[in-house]
Amino acid sequence: MKYRICGKSGVRLPEISLGLWHNFGDVDSFDNAASMILHAFDNGICHFDLANNYGPSPGSAEINFGRILRQFLGSHRDEMFISSKAGHEMWPGVYGNGSSRKNLIASCDASLKRTGLEYFDVFYSHRYDGETPVEETMQALVDIVRSGKALYAGISKYPPEEQQIAYEYLKEQKVPCLVSQYRASIFDTKALKDNFPVASANGSGIVCFSPLAQGLLTDKYLDGIPENSRAARSTGFLQKSQVNKARVDAAKKLNRIASERGESLAQLAISWLLSDRRVTSVIIGASSVSQIDDNLNAVDAPRLSPEEINTIEKIAASPDIQFS
């Protein structure tokens, strides 16, 4: 594994981190989840990314992670960088959603209880809710850090204007924003243009999620929609309508570039993100140990040349391909 300094800090994160958004909930195999986490850790992935609502059911990914930690990795806590977040809908009622101080502090306490941890390495505001003053949310993060419930503060998916306000407030409170998390991939470059420059100018590290565009940047959809894939389900973040001809054709072109480099399409997609030195780490999702291994190979892949990067970006430039 290779590691990168996170923004203007002393923290090093692995170039590839493991996210527990899918496949680690109580509807999934606990044994498979444990195997993936242990395999990831054995291969240098020390950053594990959680949120209060990850599952399904919401909260169950944190419960399972805590159980795996206690059973197999309890003596390795200080070698791990564990994050969680709050801001999306978590429990019924008026206070189970949003970016208020009430929600963040209650959520952080509940997440610590579910995982059995004494503290998170970083706790994020998962989103800007469009209503809560940014200052209120950031003060909640400041107090979470000062109370010892987290070592660092982070933000996720904040629009540029609110992102800047967040950085300035946290800096004034002497709890600078360690890391900013954004969705980014070859098929989703909005954050690279709008948010990465703001984060970089303010000394925040950048962690990318959904680097494979929910599976579109793998070989899964090159020949249609598989029966058990995410896009085949009636619910989920990737819909059949999003697996359009333009994206499939682009993926096929990108797959040819990957093949010429001796890589999988997934490895190429991760290599492309890591070619941006502003990026600290790329969060992968996984459903198997073999999938983790495939993604890990991107760390040792030869660097993309400027010509290859230019070709990749031309292929993906069409509005029919870009998600935002």
Protein Blocks (a to p, Z undefined) as FASTA:
>chain_A
ZZddehjafbdcdfbdcdfkbopafkbcfklmmmmmmmmmmnopabdcddfkbccdehjl
mmmmmmmmmmmmmmmmmmpccdddehiafbgcjklgcjdfklmmmmmmmmmmmnopabdf
bdcdfbdehlacfklmmmmmmmmmmnopafbdcdehiafklmmmmmmmmmmnopacfbac
ddddfklmklmmmmmmmmmmnopacddehklgnolaccklmnoccfklmklpmbdjbdfk
lmcfklmmmmmmmmmmmmmnopafklmmmmmmmmpmkbmbdcdddfbfklmmmmmmmmmp
ccddfklmmmmmmmmmpmklpmZZ
